[in-house]
Amino acid sequence: MITPIGNIGKPCYVSSIVNALLGFPETVNETSARLVATGVVALAALFLAVGSGWLLVPLVLGFAARVLTGPTLSPLGQFVTRVATPAIENFTGRPGRTVPGTPKRFAQLIGLTFSAVAALAWFAGAPVVTYVTIAMLAGAAGLEAFAGICLGCIIYNAIWGCADCADISRRSPARATIR
C-alpha cells in the first residue's frame, strides 16, 4: 500500500477546490437542462441562418465547459441556473424534476463531439459536413428542449443502464416545462 506524503489526515483544500470547480452535479434540474438545450438550438439555428463559422466557437466552448464543470464555467449554464430556471419555477409554482447528472454529462459530451466535428470541418473547408452536423445537433437539442427527450440519455441507458433514462413517458410534450 502506498502512503501519501504530506498532509496525512488533514483536508486537502486544493483538491476540494478542484473537485468543486471540475465536478459535475450528481443530479440536474430538468428545467435547466431543457433551457440549456433551448440555447443550443438558438445558437445552432443562428449558425445555420447566418453561416458564420465564428458562431461555432461559443458552441464548442459551451459544451466543453459543461462537460468539465456542469454549469459552473458555462455562461449559458450560469444564466439558466441562476436566472431563467428560478424565474420559470416561480412563475409556474412548480419545482423542476430532478434527473441523474451522469447521463446529462454524457449528452453534453456527445454535443461537444458534434460541435467540435462541425467546427473542424468548417475551418477545414467542408461546409456541407458542418451544416449537416449542426442540423443534427439542433435536432437532438430540439428534442430535449421542446419534448424532454434526451437522445444522449437514451444512448447512455442503452450502454450503461439508467432507470430514469429508460422511462421517458414522464417527459412528454404535454408535461412541458411551462404549464
Backbone as a chain_set.jsonl record, in Angstrom:
{"seq": "MITPIGNIGKPCYVSSIVNALLGFPETVNETSARLVATGVVALAALFLAVGSGWLLVPLVLGFAARVLTGPTLSPLGQFVTRVATPAIENFTGRPGRTVPGTPKRFAQLIGLTFSAVAALAWFAGAPVVTYVTIAMLAGAAGLEAFAGICLGCIIYNAIWGCADCADISRRSPARATIR", "coords": {"N": [[0.831, -1.184, 0.0], [0.512, 2.192, -0.822], [1.487, 5.063, 0.872], [0.28, 8.327, 1.127], [2.301, 11.255, 0.872], [2.9, 14.064, 2.944], [0.197, 16.025, 3.82], [-1.06, 14.103, 5.715], [-4.018, 12.876, 6.924], [-5.064, 15.422, 7.099], [-7.364, 17.81, 5.717], [-7.42, 18.368, 2.214], [-7.322, 21.282, 0.714], [-6.885, 22.286, -1.852], [-7.572, 20.119, -3.454], [-10.301, 20.014, -2.833], [-11.194, 22.421, -3.931], [-10.591, 22.018, -6.647], [-12.241, 19.791, -7.16], [-14.736, 20.973, -6.671], [-14.798, 22.86, -8.694], [-14.36, 21.392, -11.094], [-16.206, 19.413, -10.896], [-19.174, 17.583, -11.748], [-22.647, 17.963, -11.375], [-24.416, 15.583, -9.311], [-27.117, 15.267, -9.604], [-29.489, 16.819, -11.81], [-31.436, 19.648, -12.579], [-34.246, 19.257, -14.466], [-35.623, 21.264, -15.85], [-33.647, 23.213, -16.119], [-31.823, 21.795, -17.743], [-33.335, 21.54, -20.072], [-33.669, 24.215, -20.772], [-31.017, 24.992, -21.279], [-30.606, 23.38, -23.51], [-32.391, 24.66, -25.215], [-31.035, 27.065, -25.607], [-28.841, 26.052, -27.029], [-30.138, 25.167, -29.342], [-30.986, 27.654, -30.333], [-28.508, 28.949, -30.857], [-27.4, 27.157, -32.713], [-29.325, 27.336, -34.741], [-29.004, 30.003, -35.433], [-26.401, 29.892, -36.478], [-26.924, 28.207, -38.714], [-28.587, 29.883, -40.176], [-27.055, 32.209, -40.64], [-24.449, 31.394, -41.232], [-21.86, 31.846, -40.25], [-18.737, 30.898, -39.283], [-17.574, 31.58, -36.869], [-19.54, 31.514, -34.988], [-19.565, 28.939, -34.179], [-17.588, 28.676, -32.328], [-18.367, 29.655, -29.628], [-20.289, 27.689, -29.254], [-18.872, 25.226, -29.206], [-17.082, 25.777, -27.058], [-18.902, 26.198, -24.989], [-20.128, 23.659, -24.725], [-17.815, 22.225, -23.983], [-17.182, 23.452, -21.524], [-19.464, 22.746, -20.05], [-19.277, 19.947, -20.043], [-16.947, 19.561, -18.566], [-17.448, 20.976, -16.138], [-20.144, 21.121, -15.524], [-22.67, 23.5, -14.991], [-20.943, 25.419, -13.983], [-18.689, 26.816, -15.276], [-19.869, 27.599, -17.588], [-21.276, 30.163, -19.405], [-23.933, 30.177, -20.425], [-25.004, 28.068, -18.905], [-24.761, 29.177, -16.325], [-26.485, 31.427, -16.533], [-28.906, 30.13, -17.009], [-29.233, 28.469, -14.685], [-29.144, 30.323, -12.597], [-30.854, 32.455, -13.237], [-32.936, 32.04, -15.325], [-34.192, 29.447, -14.823], [-35.013, 29.67, -12.015], [-36.829, 31.81, -12.367], [-38.795, 30.738, -14.083], [-39.696, 28.58, -12.53], [-40.693, 29.963, -10.316], [-42.755, 31.351, -11.583], [-44.428, 29.276, -12.53], [-44.887, 27.947, -10.191], [-44.012, 25.461, -9.584], [-41.452, 23.186, -8.778], [-38.605, 22.144, -10.738], [-38.173, 18.876, -12.153], [-35.932, 16.515, -10.795], [-33.19, 14.963, -12.291], [-30.871, 12.269, -13.076], [-27.409, 13.196, -13.101], [-25.189, 12.123, -14.515], [-25.984, 10.856, -17.057], [-26.777, 13.2, -18.37], [-24.392, 14.58, -18.501], [-23.028, 12.893, -20.223], [-24.602, 13.293, -22.487], [-23.929, 15.97, -22.963], [-21.271, 15.58, -23.662], [-21.573, 14.228, -26.084], [-22.728, 16.313, -27.524], [-20.556, 18.081, -27.474], [-18.767, 16.617, -29.039], [-20.12, 16.56, -31.55], [-20.306, 19.35, -32.091], [-17.599, 20.064, -32.116], [-16.62, 18.511, -34.25], [-18.08, 19.722, -36.297], [-17.041, 22.345, -36.193], [-14.324, 21.877, -36.773], [-14.607, 20.811, -39.351], [-15.69, 23.031, -40.661], [-13.611, 24.962, -40.499], [-11.764, 23.555, -41.929], [-12.644, 23.708, -44.43], [-14.961, 22.337, -45.27], [-17.92, 22.91, -45.595], [-20.431, 21.674, -46.014], [-20.418, 19.321, -44.499], [-20.297, 20.528, -42.016], [-22.776, 21.972, -41.895], [-24.625, 19.842, -41.996], [-23.915, 18.394, -39.692], [-24.361, 20.305, -37.661], [-27.09, 20.704, -38.045], [-28.046, 18.183, -37.29], [-27.255, 18.227, -34.593], [-28.808, 20.387, -33.71], [-31.332, 19.268, -34.063], [-31.297, 17.139, -32.185], [-30.898, 18.602, -29.812], [-33.214, 20.093, -29.92], [-35.179, 18.147, -29.512], [-34.675, 17.57, -26.814], [-35.095, 20.129, -25.69], [-37.778, 20.858, -26.38], [-39.422, 18.627, -26.166], [-38.498, 17.124, -24.087], [-36.975, 14.882, -24.511], [-34.093, 13.259, -24.24], [-31.629, 12.384, -26.243], [-28.963, 11.654, -25.817], [-29.154, 10.673, -23.221], [-30.752, 8.451, -23.647], [-29.05, 6.907, -25.21], [-27.001, 6.583, -23.343], [-28.384, 5.048, -21.425], [-28.802, 2.726, -22.945], [-26.216, 1.766, -23.134], [-25.034, 1.739, -20.478], [-27.108, 1.596, -18.676], [-29.838, 3.019, -16.931], [-32.314, 3.739, -14.848], [-34.036, 5.986, -14.722], [-33.572, 7.11, -17.21], [-34.602, 5.235, -18.891], [-37.365, 5.4, -18.851], [-39.135, 7.539, -20.544], [-41.641, 8.53, -20.523], [-42.59, 10.333, -18.679], [-41.765, 12.731, -19.634], [-43.194, 13.876, -21.699], [-44.46, 16.035, -24.349], [-46.831, 17.143, -23.412], [-46.363, 17.494, -20.776], [-44.732, 19.697, -20.526], [-42.153, 22.148, -19.681], [-43.178, 24.749, -18.967], [-46.267, 25.356, -17.641]], "CA": [[0.0, 0.0, 0.0], [1.265, 3.439, -0.901], [1.005, 6.087, 1.797], [0.529, 9.659, 0.579], [3.261, 12.084, 1.6], [2.427, 15.435, 3.169], [-0.906, 16.316, 4.739], [-1.764, 12.887, 6.091], [-5.069, 13.11, 7.892], [-5.551, 16.799, 7.022], [-8.107, 18.028, 4.477], [-6.679, 18.973, 1.116], [-8.176, 22.342, 0.212], [-6.721, 22.376, -3.303], [-8.393, 19.054, -4.017], [-11.698, 20.413, -2.676], [-11.46, 23.478, -4.903], [-10.593, 21.397, -7.973], [-13.457, 18.987, -7.264], [-15.882, 21.881, -6.76], [-14.755, 23.523, -9.997], [-14.449, 20.449, -12.202], [-17.217, 18.393, -10.652], [-20.462, 17.673, -12.432], [-23.651, 17.628, -10.358], [-24.977, 14.228, -9.303], [-28.461, 15.403, -10.155], [-29.662, 18.008, -12.63], [-32.799, 20.123, -12.705], [-34.637, 19.034, -15.863], [-35.952, 22.556, -16.453], [-32.362, 23.817, -16.509], [-31.284, 21.044, -18.89], [-34.132, 21.878, -21.255], [-33.373, 25.599, -21.144], [-29.695, 24.982, -21.925], [-30.835, 22.828, -24.854], [-33.026, 25.723, -25.998], [-29.946, 27.951, -26.0], [-28.072, 25.364, -28.07], [-30.958, 25.23, -30.557], [-30.94, 29.034, -30.828], [-27.185, 29.219, -31.426], [-27.269, 26.328, -33.918], [-30.196, 27.923, -35.772], [-28.343, 31.234, -35.881], [-25.322, 29.485, -37.383], [-27.499, 27.708, -39.964], [-29.154, 31.008, -40.907], [-26.048, 33.212, -40.987], [-23.311, 30.707, -41.823], [-20.588, 32.373, -39.776], [-18.012, 29.877, -38.534], [-17.225, 32.035, -35.527], [-20.617, 31.131, -34.078], [-19.277, 27.589, -33.691], [-16.649, 28.764, -31.206], [-19.063, 29.584, -28.335], [-20.998, 26.415, -29.161], [-17.882, 24.234, -28.766], [-16.585, 26.118, -25.724], [-20.003, 25.983, -24.044], [-20.216, 22.22, -24.453], [-16.618, 21.821, -23.243], [-17.337, 23.931, -20.151], [-20.498, 21.963, -19.367], [-18.771, 18.586, -19.823], [-15.942, 19.592, -17.499], [-17.848, 21.579, -14.864], [-21.579, 21.363, -15.418], [-22.945, 24.901, -15.307], [-20.018, 26.309, -13.277], [-17.913, 27.685, -16.169], [-20.652, 27.853, -18.795], [-22.131, 31.352, -19.27], [-25.322, 29.765, -20.626], [-25.373, 27.289, -17.726], [-24.931, 30.099, -15.207], [-27.711, 32.198, -16.746], [-30.062, 29.236, -16.858], [-29.42, 28.006, -13.309], [-29.284, 31.433, -11.652], [-31.886, 33.423, -13.612], [-34.083, 31.526, -16.092], [-34.903, 28.368, -14.124], [-35.781, 30.186, -10.872], [-37.949, 32.634, -12.836], [-39.845, 29.847, -14.591], [-40.255, 27.818, -11.41], [-41.529, 30.893, -9.543], [-43.942, 31.657, -12.385], [-45.315, 28.112, -12.575], [-45.139, 27.452, -8.842], [-43.592, 24.051, -9.505], [-40.011, 22.968, -8.961], [-38.247, 21.229, -11.818], [-37.906, 17.482, -11.803], [-34.511, 16.209, -10.692], [-32.803, 13.792, -13.08], [-29.464, 11.923, -12.846], [-26.465, 14.062, -13.795], [-24.234, 11.423, -15.384], [-26.461, 10.779, -18.437], [-26.778, 14.552, -18.952], [-22.997, 14.875, -18.84], [-22.759, 12.107, -21.427], [-25.265, 14.007, -23.584], [-23.105, 17.143, -23.252], [-20.087, 15.082, -24.359], [-21.983, 13.991, -27.471], [-22.849, 17.647, -28.111], [-19.192, 18.578, -27.686], [-18.216, 15.889, -30.182], [-20.756, 17.055, -32.777], [-19.943, 20.744, -32.352], [-16.172, 20.105, -32.458], [-16.503, 17.999, -35.626], [-18.612, 20.766, -37.17], [-16.084, 23.447, -36.239], [-13.144, 21.427, -37.523], [-14.991, 20.709, -40.765], [-15.851, 24.388, -41.194], [-12.309, 25.598, -40.668], [-11.017, 22.756, -42.905], [-13.225, 23.97, -45.744], [-16.009, 21.371, -45.6], [-19.133, 23.489, -45.006], [-21.586, 20.767, -46.069], [-20.298, 18.477, -43.309], [-20.638, 21.38, -40.883], [-24.214, 22.232, -41.862], [-25.33, 18.596, -41.66], [-23.621, 18.075, -38.292], [-25.056, 21.27, -36.802], [-28.528, 20.412, -38.153], [-28.289, 17.014, -36.434], [-27.123, 18.703, -33.221], [-30.002, 21.196, -33.423], [-32.46, 18.344, -33.941], [-31.207, 16.442, -30.895], [-31.136, 19.594, -28.758], [-34.629, 20.443, -30.005], [-35.944, 17.089, -28.831], [-34.51, 17.792, -25.376], [-35.68, 21.409, -25.295], [-39.214, 21.021, -26.598], [-40.18, 17.412, -25.853], [-37.927, 16.456, -22.929], [-36.382, 13.612, -24.927], [-32.643, 13.399, -24.281], [-31.059, 11.265, -27.007], [-27.747, 11.227, -25.128], [-29.566, 9.867, -22.072], [-31.237, 7.177, -24.191], [-27.842, 6.153, -25.583], [-26.364, 6.228, -22.068], [-29.163, 3.946, -20.863], [-28.564, 1.52, -23.744], [-24.857, 1.285, -22.882], [-24.723, 1.503, -19.068], [-28.327, 1.433, -17.883], [-30.265, 4.134, -16.091], [-33.766, 3.554, -14.712], [-34.739, 7.217, -15.067], [-33.426, 7.339, -18.648], [-35.365, 4.226, -19.623], [-38.776, 5.779, -18.904], [-39.264, 8.925, -20.966], [-43.058, 8.876, -20.575], [-42.844, 11.491, -17.817], [-41.237, 13.919, -20.281], [-43.923, 14.105, -22.933], [-44.713, 17.451, -24.6], [-47.956, 17.583, -22.594], [-45.83, 17.842, -19.463], [-43.638, 20.618, -20.824], [-41.628, 22.92, -18.561], [-44.091, 25.812, -18.574], [-47.638, 24.843, -17.648]], "C": [[0.872, 1.242, 0.0], [0.641, 4.455, 0.044], [1.299, 7.45, 1.197], [1.468, 10.45, 1.474], [2.634, 13.456, 1.838], [1.316, 15.496, 4.19], [-1.708, 15.078, 5.091], [-2.776, 13.216, 7.182], [-5.632, 14.522, 7.897], [-6.322, 16.973, 5.714], [-7.249, 18.738, 3.44], [-7.582, 20.015, 0.454], [-8.065, 22.508, -1.3], [-7.587, 21.335, -3.986], [-9.872, 19.418, -3.936], [-12.082, 21.467, -3.697], [-11.536, 22.893, -6.307], [-11.856, 20.57, -8.161], [-14.693, 19.867, -7.403], [-15.947, 22.528, -8.133], [-15.006, 22.548, -11.135], [-15.496, 19.362, -11.999], [-18.477, 18.639, -11.465], [-21.518, 17.273, -11.421], [-24.153, 16.193, -10.469], [-26.374, 14.208, -9.88], [-28.557, 16.746, -10.863], [-31.142, 18.366, -12.64], [-33.19, 20.007, -14.178], [-35.017, 20.327, -16.563], [-34.683, 23.232, -16.939], [-31.781, 23.123, -17.729], [-32.023, 21.424, -20.169], [-33.889, 23.31, -21.713], [-31.992, 25.725, -21.787], [-29.831, 24.438, -23.343], [-31.5, 23.857, -25.763], [-31.983, 26.728, -26.472], [-29.086, 27.352, -27.1], [-28.833, 25.406, -29.39], [-30.879, 26.629, -31.167], [-29.601, 29.348, -31.49], [-26.956, 28.416, -32.703], [-28.111, 26.899, -35.055], [-29.596, 29.215, -36.32], [-27.194, 30.906, -36.825], [-25.886, 29.038, -38.732], [-28.068, 28.838, -40.811], [-28.086, 31.956, -41.443], [-24.827, 32.595, -41.669], [-21.962, 31.282, -41.436], [-19.922, 31.345, -38.87], [-17.667, 30.286, -37.119], [-18.331, 31.744, -34.515], [-20.413, 29.722, -33.516], [-18.367, 27.616, -32.463], [-17.386, 28.762, -29.859], [-19.853, 28.288, -28.156], [-20.066, 25.328, -28.617], [-17.417, 24.521, -27.34], [-17.662, 25.919, -24.655], [-20.158, 24.513, -23.693], [-19.012, 21.75, -23.636], [-16.728, 22.237, -21.775], [-18.356, 23.086, -19.392], [-20.068, 20.516, -19.137], [-17.822, 18.572, -18.636], [-16.505, 20.01, -16.151], [-19.351, 21.687, -14.651], [-21.824, 22.824, -15.739], [-21.896, 25.884, -14.78], [-19.282, 27.275, -14.197], [-18.636, 28.0, -17.474], [-21.506, 29.104, -18.596], [-23.618, 31.013, -19.454], [-25.825, 28.981, -19.415], [-25.6, 28.167, -16.513], [-26.217, 30.906, -15.339], [-28.947, 31.335, -16.484], [-30.291, 28.871, -15.393], [-29.667, 29.144, -12.319], [-30.464, 32.356, -11.953], [-33.125, 32.746, -14.213], [-34.871, 30.454, -15.344], [-35.651, 28.883, -12.89], [-36.988, 31.026, -11.311], [-39.105, 31.763, -13.323], [-40.494, 29.073, -13.451], [-41.099, 28.707, -10.499], [-42.826, 31.197, -10.274], [-44.939, 30.499, -12.361], [-45.694, 27.606, -11.194], [-44.75, 26.005, -8.65], [-42.081, 23.944, -9.664], [-39.768, 22.011, -10.121], [-37.987, 19.835, -11.294], [-36.4, 17.265, -11.77], [-34.227, 14.92, -11.454], [-31.324, 13.499, -12.819], [-28.52, 12.784, -13.699], [-25.573, 13.35, -14.803], [-24.738, 11.265, -16.82], [-26.489, 12.145, -19.125], [-25.357, 14.966, -19.326], [-22.591, 14.125, -20.109], [-23.38, 12.789, -22.644], [-24.474, 15.263, -23.963], [-21.829, 16.738, -24.002], [-20.399, 14.783, -25.825], [-22.134, 15.337, -28.193], [-21.495, 18.269, -28.388], [-18.574, 17.913, -28.906], [-18.799, 16.42, -31.493], [-20.326, 18.481, -33.093], [-18.468, 20.874, -32.731], [-15.939, 19.593, -33.875], [-16.978, 19.063, -36.604], [-17.628, 21.922, -37.306], [-14.832, 23.063, -37.022], [-13.44, 21.327, -39.01], [-15.109, 22.094, -41.391], [-14.501, 25.027, -41.484], [-11.394, 24.806, -41.601], [-11.599, 22.929, -44.313], [-14.276, 22.964, -46.191], [-17.346, 21.853, -45.017], [-20.345, 22.561, -45.029], [-21.584, 19.849, -44.85], [-20.722, 19.281, -42.074], [-22.139, 21.595, -40.784], [-25.009, 20.986, -41.467], [-25.139, 18.261, -40.183], [-24.356, 19.022, -37.341], [-26.568, 21.064, -36.88], [-28.898, 19.205, -37.286], [-28.23, 17.402, -34.956], [-28.363, 19.509, -32.817], [-31.235, 20.304, -33.26], [-32.466, 17.627, -32.602], [-31.473, 17.407, -29.737], [-32.599, 20.026, -28.744], [-35.52, 19.404, -29.347], [-35.869, 17.261, -27.316], [-35.275, 19.04, -24.942], [-37.198, 21.4, -25.323], [-40.054, 19.795, -26.264], [-39.631, 16.674, -24.638], [-37.325, 15.103, -23.25], [-34.887, 13.826, -25.124], [-32.048, 12.19, -25.0], [-29.777, 10.75, -26.363], [-28.063, 10.35, -23.929], [-30.062, 8.494, -22.52], [-30.051, 6.3, -24.583], [-27.11, 5.693, -24.321], [-27.066, 5.021, -21.449], [-28.906, 2.644, -21.62], [-27.191, 0.914, -23.445], [-24.667, 0.858, -21.426], [-25.943, 1.264, -18.192], [-28.592, 2.618, -16.978], [-31.778, 4.064, -16.019], [-34.531, 4.804, -15.109], [-34.691, 7.479, -16.569], [-34.303, 6.387, -19.452], [-36.823, 4.626, -19.798], [-38.892, 7.246, -19.267], [-40.719, 9.378, -20.99], [-43.384, 10.096, -19.719], [-42.371, 12.79, -18.449], [-41.938, 14.201, -21.598], [-44.183, 15.584, -23.115], [-45.881, 17.983, -23.755], [-47.515, 17.986, -21.201], [-44.643, 18.771, -19.601], [-43.29, 21.452, -19.593], [-42.61, 23.981, -18.075], [-45.499, 25.292, -18.704], [-48.602, 25.97, -17.481]], "O": [[1.853, 1.326, 0.739], [-0.568, 4.682, 0.025], [2.432, 7.717, 0.796], [1.426, 10.322, 2.698], [1.898, 13.946, 0.982], [1.494, 15.052, 5.324], [-2.902, 15.005, 4.8], [-2.428, 13.764, 8.227], [-6.585, 14.799, 8.626], [-5.976, 16.354, 4.708], [-6.447, 19.61, 3.774], [-8.503, 19.662, -0.282], [-9.052, 22.836, -1.959], [-8.256, 21.626, -4.977], [-10.621, 19.156, -4.877], [-13.171, 21.415, -4.268], [-12.439, 23.229, -7.073], [-12.483, 20.639, -9.219], [-15.6, 19.544, -8.17], [-17.034, 22.724, -8.678], [-15.781, 22.843, -12.044], [-15.651, 18.484, -12.847], [-18.793, 19.775, -11.819], [-21.305, 16.322, -10.669], [-24.299, 15.654, -11.566], [-26.769, 13.26, -10.558], [-27.816, 17.682, -10.563], [-31.999, 17.485, -12.703], [-32.538, 20.594, -15.041], [-34.759, 20.476, -17.758], [-34.646, 23.765, -18.048], [-31.298, 23.783, -18.649], [-31.409, 21.606, -21.22], [-33.903, 23.588, -22.912], [-31.821, 26.487, -22.739], [-29.235, 24.979, -24.275], [-31.199, 23.915, -26.956], [-32.04, 27.193, -27.61], [-28.649, 28.063, -28.005], [-28.24, 25.651, -30.441], [-30.723, 26.772, -32.379], [-29.565, 29.947, -32.565], [-26.385, 28.928, -33.666], [-27.663, 26.941, -36.201], [-29.67, 29.487, -37.518], [-27.026, 31.562, -37.854], [-25.381, 29.444, -39.779], [-28.037, 28.762, -42.04], [-28.195, 32.451, -42.565], [-24.243, 33.195, -42.572], [-21.014, 31.211, -42.218], [-20.464, 30.968, -37.83], [-17.486, 29.429, -36.254], [-18.077, 31.731, -33.31], [-21.013, 29.356, -32.506], [-18.377, 26.687, -31.656], [-17.06, 27.935, -29.008], [-20.062, 27.841, -27.028], [-20.421, 24.601, -27.689], [-17.365, 23.615, -26.508], [-17.353, 25.512, -23.535], [-20.302, 24.154, -22.525], [-19.167, 20.965, -22.701], [-16.401, 21.454, -20.884], [-18.142, 22.748, -18.228], [-20.456, 19.915, -18.135], [-17.885, 17.675, -17.796], [-16.1, 19.471, -15.121], [-19.785, 22.297, -13.674], [-21.233, 23.344, -16.685], [-21.958, 27.07, -15.103], [-19.257, 28.471, -13.909], [-18.054, 28.612, -18.37], [-22.371, 29.123, -17.72], [-24.463, 31.515, -18.712], [-26.943, 29.204, -18.951], [-26.535, 27.932, -15.746], [-26.959, 31.055, -14.368], [-29.898, 31.76, -15.828], [-31.419, 28.953, -14.906], [-30.334, 28.942, -11.304], [-31.017, 32.972, -11.042], [-34.225, 32.866, -13.675], [-36.094, 30.547, -15.244], [-36.828, 28.562, -12.728], [-38.049, 30.957, -10.69], [-40.264, 32.03, -13.005], [-41.717, 28.93, -13.416], [-42.112, 28.256, -9.965], [-43.883, 31.291, -9.65], [-46.141, 30.707, -12.193], [-46.702, 26.918, -11.035], [-45.122, 25.387, -7.652], [-41.5, 24.537, -10.572], [-40.614, 21.176, -10.443], [-37.625, 19.647, -10.132], [-35.677, 17.776, -12.625], [-34.923, 13.919, -11.289], [-30.592, 14.388, -12.384], [-28.801, 13.062, -14.866], [-25.236, 13.921, -15.84], [-23.967, 11.523, -17.745], [-26.251, 12.237, -20.329], [-25.144, 15.624, -20.344], [-21.891, 14.67, -20.962], [-22.762, 12.856, -23.707], [-24.359, 15.589, -25.145], [-21.363, 17.469, -24.875], [-19.582, 15.055, -26.705], [-21.713, 15.477, -29.341], [-21.303, 18.913, -29.42], [-17.928, 18.576, -29.718], [-18.058, 16.698, -32.436], [-20.014, 18.791, -34.243], [-18.118, 21.701, -33.573], [-15.148, 20.171, -34.621], [-16.342, 19.283, -37.635], [-17.405, 22.423, -38.408], [-14.343, 23.841, -37.841], [-12.616, 21.716, -39.837], [-14.675, 22.306, -42.523], [-14.272, 25.563, -42.568], [-10.358, 25.317, -42.024], [-11.089, 22.35, -45.272], [-14.457, 22.764, -47.392], [-17.848, 21.271, -44.056], [-21.202, 22.652, -44.15], [-22.627, 19.625, -44.237], [-21.419, 18.768, -41.199], [-22.72, 21.422, -39.713], [-25.959, 21.075, -40.69], [-26.093, 17.886, -39.502], [-24.909, 18.585, -36.331], [-27.26, 21.234, -35.876], [-29.938, 19.205, -36.628], [-29.057, 16.957, -34.16], [-28.898, 19.336, -31.722], [-32.083, 20.567, -32.408], [-33.507, 17.517, -31.955], [-32.189, 17.069, -28.794], [-33.16, 20.295, -27.682], [-36.507, 19.748, -28.697], [-36.873, 17.117, -26.618], [-36.009, 19.016, -23.955], [-37.838, 21.883, -24.389], [-41.268, 19.906, -26.096], [-40.231, 15.694, -24.196], [-37.176, 14.264, -22.363], [-34.468, 14.497, -26.067], [-31.973, 11.1, -24.433], [-29.527, 9.545, -26.361], [-27.338, 9.397, -23.643], [-29.818, 7.491, -21.848], [-30.046, 5.097, -24.321], [-26.656, 4.552, -24.242], [-26.411, 4.08, -21.0], [-28.803, 1.58, -21.01], [-27.021, -0.304, -23.496], [-24.198, -0.249, -21.159], [-25.808, 0.775, -17.07], [-27.682, 3.151, -16.342], [-32.458, 4.303, -17.016], [-35.568, 4.707, -15.764], [-35.646, 8.004, -17.141], [-34.701, 6.705, -20.572], [-37.456, 4.239, -20.78], [-38.763, 8.111, -18.4], [-41.008, 10.492, -21.428], [-44.344, 10.814, -19.999], [-42.555, 13.855, -17.861], [-41.317, 14.722, -22.524], [-44.136, 16.335, -22.141], [-45.902, 19.168, -23.422], [-48.213, 18.736, -20.518], [-43.659, 18.644, -18.872], [-44.021, 21.466, -18.602], [-42.845, 24.09, -16.872], [-45.89, 24.831, -19.776], [-49.813, 25.749, -17.461]]}, "num_chains": 1, "name": "protein.A"}
